[in-house]
């Protein structure tokens, strides 16, 4: 069953992403029939793809989520061929491949999206999530900060994730700063408690460092 699903996925990706044409054979002669993407209604395909994406976000059935990913892959591949300059389509392809654990294809589409528009915060944020999930916090922070600086300065998840990475690095002052920004957007007792805890740690560290400097001065 796993082999069959993999071959199905491979065929979808291969036919939609690389071949871009149908091949038929008749009388010993092979004919290639190009796909005419101009015949597709971009608005209709986009609406279908968006509906599938929203269903994916709300679904709790893992089997259904994977089927939705496979269907979305076809839709967004078509959209990427219709409009090769739209970073949204390649960001969504990056997210789909990320969820499928196809890292190389995910990165390729995220890079394509950010190259098309370096100031597209949705692409930066999604690329940051890719790195964060793989515990590459240095690259994740770089992309989150790009998202923050290009329009996501009031985006709760971006602010929270930046705070989380700074906390992991032990930069409590920066972590508190971004956690407070996130708290102002969406209040949470849990986040408030985290901020209080970090402020306490920062205060203790500052007091310790002050006493240490005083000993050295004597």
N, C-alpha and C positions, 0 to 999 in steps of 0.2 A: 504493500500500500504506500509506504514511504517513497519507494523507488518510482512508483507511478506518478505520485504528486510532484516529485522532483522533475521528472521528465516533462510533465505538463507545464510546470513553471518555466523550465528551460525553453520549451517550444514557444511559449508566450513571449518571453524576453527576446529570444533569438529572432522570431518573426517580426516583432513589433519594433525592437530597438536597433537591429543591425541589418536585417535583410531588406525590409521596406518594400518587398515585392513578393508576389505569388509566382511560383514556378509550376507549370504543368507540362506534361509530356504527351505527345500524340504522334503516332506513326514514327517513333524513334527520334523525333525532333523535339527538343526542349524549348518551350516558349516562356519568357518572363513577362508577367503582367504587372506593371507598376501600380502601386496604390495611389489613387488620385485623392490626396487629402483635401483638396479644394471642394470636393463634393460633400464633405462633412459639414454639418452645421455646428460651428464652434460654440455658440451660446447653448445649444441643446446638449452637446457632449459635456460642456463645463457644468451645466446644471445637474446632469446625471452624476458626474464625478463628485461634485460638492455634496450631493445627497448621500452618496455612498460613504464619503469621508465623515459626515456627521453621524451616520449610523455606526460607523466603525468606532468613533469616539465614545458613543453611549452604550455599545454592546458589551455584555459581560460573558458572552459565549465565545470561547477561544476558537472553536471550529468555525463559527460564523465570521469571526474577525479575520481569520486567515482567508476564507473565501472572498470576503470583501476586499482584502488587500490584493488578491489576484485579479479581481474585476477592476479595481481602481488602477492597477498597473497598466492594463490595456487602455483605459480611458485617458489617463494622463500621458501615456506614450503618444497616443493619437494627438492630443492637445499640443504636446511639445513639437510635433511635426507640423501642425497647422500654424503655430506661432512660435518660432524658435527664439524670439526675443522676450518672452514673458517669463520672468523669474519665478512667478508663483507656481507654474507647472513643474519646473525643475526642482523647486523646493519640496513640492508634494511627492515627486518621484524619489527624492532623497529620503523623505520620511518613510515612504512605503518600503524602500529597500532597507532602511534602518530597522524597521519592525520585522522584516524578513531575515535580518542578520546577514545581509549581503553588503558587508562593509565597503568593499571597493566601489560598487555601483552607487551606494549611498553617498560616499565622499565625492565621487565624480559629478553627481547631480547637484550636490550642495555647492561645490566649487563653481560649476557652470552658472548656478543662480547668482552667487555672490560676484562672479566676474561680470555678469550682465548688469548687475546693479549693486555696487559695493555698499550703498546706503539703504538697503532693503532690510529693515530690522527683523522681519519675519524669517528671512533666510538665515540671518546671523543667529537669531535665537534658536532656530531649529538645528543649525549646525552645532551650536553650543551644547544642546541637549545630547546630540550624538556623542560628542567628546566626553561630556559629564558621565553618561551611562557607561562609558568605557574607562572611567577613572583617570582620564587625561585632563586633569583639572587646570593645568597651565593653558592649554589651548581652549578649553571651555571658557575660562575666565576672559580670555582675549575676545572670543566671539560674543559672550554676554555683554561685555563692555561696549563692543561695537553696536550691538542692538540698543543698549541704553543710550548711547550717544547719537543714534540716528532715528530716534522716535519712540523707543520703549522706556522712556524715563518714568512713565507712570504705569508700567506693566508689572503687576504684582509678582508673577513667577520669575521674571528677569531679575527684579530687585532681590527677591528671596534667594535665588540661586547664587547671585553675586555675594550676598552676605554669607551664605553657606560655605563658599569656597574660601573667602577671607577668614572665616572661622577655622576652617581646616588648616590654613597656613599660619594660624596663631596671630593674625592681624586683627585683634579684637576691636580696635577703634574703627577700622573700616567696616568690619562686619556689623557693628552696632549702627553705624551710619546708614547702611543699606537696609538693615532690618527695620529701622525706624521709618524709612521711606515706604517700605512695604506695609508696615503697620498702619500708616496713615491712609493707605488705600483700602485695606481690609483688616479690620481689627480681629485679633485672636489672642485669647488668654495664654495659649501655649507659646506664641511668638513673644508676647509681652514678658513672660517668665524667662524665656531664653535671653532677651535683652537685659533684664535685671541681673541674671546670672553672669553674663559677660561683663556687665558694668562692674560687678563685684570683683570678678577676676582681674579686670583692668585696674581697678583701684588698689587691690592688693599687690599687683605687680609694680605699680607706680610707687607705692609705699615702700616695697622691698628695695626697689632700685634707688630710691631716695636715701634710705638708710645705708645701703651699700656704698653710695657715693660719699656719705658723711664719714663712714669708717675710713675710706681711702684718703679723705682730706686731713684726717688727724695725724 
